[in-house]
Amino acid sequence: MSKIFKSIKTGLEEAIEFSKGKEIGARVFTPQQVNIQELRKRLGMTQEKFANTFGISLGTLRHWERGDRKPQGPALVLLNLVSKEPETVLNLLYN
């Protein structure tokens, strides 16, 4: 067996054990919820500008701000990045 195959096999076995709830030392990243309205205001953006800047539909943004829904997955990761490093994210988006 090649080194690469052994590494993939080990990773798959660990993933299976983790999915069964066994402690295997896997790191799990759980992004924190972000107060989107507070973040948007801190950036000095209107709802329209914020939604357009970060590729979010205006309706979705409004639902998030009202608390009807919560961002999940990649959107939540993006919002965490914007919350922690807004200048960096904006610089990457515009340059």
Backbone bond lengths (Angstrom), bond angles and torsions (degrees), N, CA, C in turn:
res aa  C-N    CA-C-N  psi(-1)  N-CA   C-N-CA  omega(-1)  CA-C   N-CA-C  phi
1 M - - - 1.450 - - 1.530 109.54 -
2 S 1.313 115.79 138.85 1.458 119.66 178.69 1.529 109.85 -77.17
3 K 1.336 115.38 163.94 1.461 121.50 178.14 1.527 110.77 -60.45
4 I 1.320 115.37 -41.93 1.463 120.03 -178.04 1.528 110.34 -63.84
5 F 1.328 116.83 -44.77 1.463 120.26 178.98 1.519 110.77 -60.59
6 K 1.335 117.17 -44.31 1.469 120.94 179.92 1.524 110.85 -60.99
7 S 1.322 116.11 -40.23 1.466 120.44 -179.81 1.529 110.82 -65.32
8 I 1.324 115.96 -44.68 1.466 120.43 179.16 1.527 110.15 -64.63
9 K 1.320 116.48 -43.32 1.460 120.96 -179.78 1.528 110.55 -61.22
10 T 1.321 116.44 -45.17 1.467 120.78 178.80 1.522 110.59 -61.13
11 G 1.328 116.07 -43.74 1.459 120.20 179.28 1.519 112.23 -61.70
12 L 1.310 116.76 -42.55 1.465 120.68 178.99 1.528 111.63 -65.91
13 E 1.322 116.45 -41.33 1.466 119.77 177.76 1.527 110.91 -62.91
14 E 1.338 116.34 -41.17 1.464 120.09 177.92 1.527 110.55 -65.06
15 A 1.328 117.46 -40.08 1.464 121.09 179.40 1.522 110.64 -63.00
16 I 1.316 116.81 -40.02 1.469 120.76 178.82 1.525 109.87 -64.52
17 E 1.319 117.11 -45.84 1.466 121.02 178.73 1.526 110.68 -61.83
18 F 1.326 116.90 -42.50 1.463 121.50 179.84 1.520 110.56 -63.10
19 S 1.343 116.73 -40.92 1.470 120.21 -179.67 1.525 111.54 -65.99
20 K 1.316 116.92 -22.06 1.471 121.37 177.24 1.521 111.54 -86.48
21 G 1.340 116.11 0.15 1.462 120.01 177.41 1.508 114.72 90.23
22 K 1.309 117.10 10.31 1.462 119.94 -179.26 1.524 109.99 -84.47
23 E 1.324 115.33 139.85 1.463 121.57 177.67 1.531 108.24 -74.89
24 I 1.312 116.55 117.45 1.460 119.24 -179.54 1.521 111.90 -128.09
25 G 1.321 116.33 6.96 1.455 119.95 -179.35 1.513 113.83 85.62
26 A 1.317 117.00 13.35 1.461 119.76 179.01 1.523 109.55 -71.69
27 R 1.309 115.80 143.33 1.457 120.64 176.46 1.523 108.27 -92.89
28 V 1.304 115.44 132.24 1.458 121.12 178.80 1.519 107.64 -117.91
29 F 1.327 116.43 123.76 1.455 121.53 178.01 1.515 108.42 -96.92
30 T 1.318 115.52 120.07 1.450 120.92 177.21 1.520 107.81 -119.14
31 P 1.339 117.45 104.68 1.461 119.14 -179.26 1.526 111.29 -64.48
32 Q 1.324 115.13 144.37 1.462 120.55 178.61 1.518 110.00 -77.39
33 Q 1.321 115.37 152.34 1.453 119.55 173.41 1.529 108.47 -68.40
34 V 1.307 116.12 149.00 1.453 122.85 -177.12 1.526 108.21 -120.02
35 N 1.326 116.69 137.41 1.458 120.67 172.91 1.529 105.92 -78.25
36 I 1.312 116.78 97.99 1.457 122.18 -172.08 1.518 111.52 -65.93
37 Q 1.315 117.71 -42.02 1.455 119.58 -179.36 1.530 111.08 -62.73
38 E 1.325 115.94 -41.64 1.465 120.36 177.37 1.533 110.85 -63.60
39 L 1.327 116.71 -43.13 1.462 121.52 178.65 1.517 110.56 -62.77
40 R 1.303 117.07 -46.24 1.465 121.10 -179.30 1.522 111.01 -60.57
41 K 1.318 116.48 -44.05 1.470 120.34 179.44 1.522 111.45 -67.26
42 R 1.327 116.91 -37.23 1.470 120.89 177.49 1.525 110.54 -61.72
43 L 1.333 116.24 -33.75 1.460 120.74 178.71 1.526 111.93 -82.85
44 G 1.335 116.52 -6.94 1.459 120.83 179.20 1.515 113.50 69.43
45 M 1.321 116.71 35.08 1.464 121.45 -177.45 1.520 111.31 -112.12
46 T 1.323 114.96 146.33 1.456 120.22 169.76 1.529 107.49 -73.84
47 Q 1.325 115.64 168.36 1.465 118.69 175.66 1.527 110.69 -59.25
48 E 1.315 116.15 -42.73 1.464 120.49 -178.12 1.530 110.92 -62.60
49 K 1.330 116.84 -45.96 1.470 121.09 -178.88 1.526 110.72 -64.25
50 F 1.335 117.06 -44.60 1.461 121.55 -179.69 1.522 110.21 -61.57
51 A 1.326 116.24 -47.59 1.470 120.71 -179.14 1.526 110.83 -61.09
52 N 1.316 117.03 -46.73 1.464 120.54 179.96 1.519 112.14 -65.24
53 T 1.311 117.23 -40.53 1.460 121.30 -177.81 1.524 112.00 -62.36
54 F 1.331 116.28 -41.23 1.463 119.50 -173.42 1.523 114.14 -106.42
55 G 1.338 116.71 11.38 1.463 120.47 174.23 1.511 114.30 69.14
56 I 1.329 115.41 36.21 1.461 121.22 179.90 1.527 107.33 -111.37
57 S 1.315 116.95 140.04 1.463 117.11 177.14 1.530 108.44 -69.91
58 L 1.313 115.58 147.06 1.457 121.03 -178.51 1.529 110.83 -60.67
59 G 1.314 116.63 -39.80 1.461 120.38 178.28 1.522 112.24 -61.50
60 T 1.324 116.19 -42.97 1.467 120.58 178.83 1.515 110.33 -63.20
61 L 1.322 116.40 -44.92 1.464 120.44 178.89 1.526 110.55 -58.12
62 R 1.310 116.69 -43.77 1.466 120.34 -179.77 1.530 111.43 -64.28
63 H 1.326 117.02 -39.56 1.467 120.16 176.26 1.526 110.57 -62.17
64 W 1.321 116.70 -42.70 1.464 120.44 178.49 1.524 110.93 -61.36
65 E 1.319 115.86 -45.55 1.460 119.32 -177.27 1.528 111.79 -66.75
66 R 1.312 117.97 -34.59 1.460 121.12 178.02 1.523 111.97 -76.18
67 G 1.325 116.19 -19.22 1.455 120.02 -178.30 1.511 113.88 89.84
68 D 1.351 116.49 8.41 1.466 120.31 177.36 1.529 111.02 -66.73
69 R 1.309 114.75 -34.38 1.470 122.16 -179.54 1.515 108.72 -136.97
70 K 1.329 115.15 164.78 1.465 120.82 176.23 1.520 108.40 -125.68
71 P 1.325 116.58 141.09 1.462 118.22 176.73 1.520 110.47 -65.16
72 Q 1.334 114.76 147.11 1.459 120.94 179.47 1.512 109.51 -137.06
73 G 1.295 115.85 168.23 1.461 122.63 173.38 1.513 113.50 55.30
74 P 1.339 116.49 -136.29 1.464 120.76 -176.02 1.529 113.54 -59.20
75 A 1.325 117.49 -32.99 1.467 119.65 178.89 1.524 110.27 -64.22
76 L 1.311 117.10 -41.31 1.465 120.80 179.53 1.526 110.86 -67.33
77 V 1.315 116.87 -38.06 1.467 120.27 176.59 1.525 109.83 -63.12
78 L 1.343 117.01 -46.45 1.458 120.68 178.59 1.525 110.59 -58.87
79 L 1.321 117.73 -46.23 1.465 120.64 -178.78 1.525 111.65 -63.36
80 N 1.327 117.66 -35.02 1.461 120.56 175.31 1.521 110.70 -64.75
81 L 1.331 116.64 -41.92 1.466 119.97 177.49 1.516 111.32 -62.91
82 V 1.316 116.53 -45.13 1.466 120.89 179.65 1.522 109.89 -62.76
83 S 1.314 117.01 -40.32 1.454 121.08 -179.39 1.525 111.77 -63.68
84 K 1.335 116.39 -39.06 1.467 120.78 -176.03 1.524 113.09 -86.18
85 E 1.318 117.46 -35.48 1.464 121.79 -175.28 1.529 111.14 -138.71
86 P 1.331 117.99 62.49 1.471 118.74 -174.27 1.522 113.79 -60.68
87 E 1.334 117.46 -39.59 1.467 119.45 -178.64 1.523 111.24 -63.81
88 T 1.324 115.82 -41.29 1.464 120.34 -179.76 1.524 110.66 -63.55
89 V 1.322 116.64 -47.27 1.464 120.20 -178.51 1.525 110.47 -63.55
90 L 1.328 116.58 -45.74 1.466 119.52 179.70 1.516 111.24 -63.23
91 N 1.322 117.08 -39.49 1.461 121.08 177.72 1.524 110.66 -62.01
92 L 1.316 117.14 -43.00 1.463 120.57 178.68 1.525 111.82 -65.69
93 L 1.321 116.95 -36.23 1.457 120.25 -179.45 1.526 112.71 -71.86
94 Y 1.309 117.24 -36.32 1.477 120.96 -173.07 1.523 114.18 -98.08
95 N 1.315 118.02 -10.60 1.486 118.55 -178.54 1.506 112.01 -118.75
